[in-house]
Amino acid sequence: MPCLILATGNLHKVEEIRSILGDGPWDWLTLRDFPGAPVACEDADTFAGNATKKAASLAQWLAQQPGVHRQHPVAWVLADDSGLEVDALNGAPGVHSARFAALETNATGNSRDADNNAKLLRLLNDVPDVQRAARFRCCIAVVQLSGGPCLLFDGACEGKIARAPSGQGGFGYDPLFIPSGFNRSFAELSGEVKNKISHRAVALAKLAQWLRTLPG
């Protein structure tokens, strides 16, 4: 049975990915199953670049671990990079979405969601509603554990930035992002709806179509 190894320990992402892809004919593993795995430096200037680095570095490390390939002879490493692009900010925060607030203080690691949201609202304070267009973008990189080319699947969800957060669901910028065709934020939408229209859902739909072409 093929094995999908998710290059993340983020439970929100894991749950979202598994919910969208469903229970197919494959096993699931995540970074939580490999506590010694190295953390890739996400210093690329595109989502595709960061996703590729994460997938390739984890696949290379796993291939060197005794027994991993024997236990999972047909395994694919999946890594994603995603973020928010705001037109009025020339595409920022973009690849820096997770540490948007920390950029001002040179702090290491990701910022708190609340801090990132507060900075975004501050920068957009004087921007009129008609100029608050934004999108969530996602790129998923897939590399076979045994080697081979890196495959990329991308997706986007268009919308706008609200003037205040709303909703208790989701994470990241979800309370501020209102997807096109809706009058509620991502954080107010049900998981079922979000998993149909989100940037990650679009990318995962492409991935799912490709997975169906793999031999069982």
Secondary structure, 3 states (H helix, E strand, C coil): CCEEEECCCCHHHHHHHHHHHCCCCCEEEEHHHCCCCCCCCCCCCCHHHHHHHHHHHHHHHHHCCCCHHHHCCCEEEEEEEEEEEEHHHCCCEHHHHHHCHHHHCCCCCCCCHHHHHHHHHHHCCCCCHHHCEEEEEEEEEEEECCCCCCEEEEEEEEEEECCCCCCCCCCCCHHHEEECCCCCCHHHCCHHHHHHHCHHHHHHHHHHHHHCCCCC
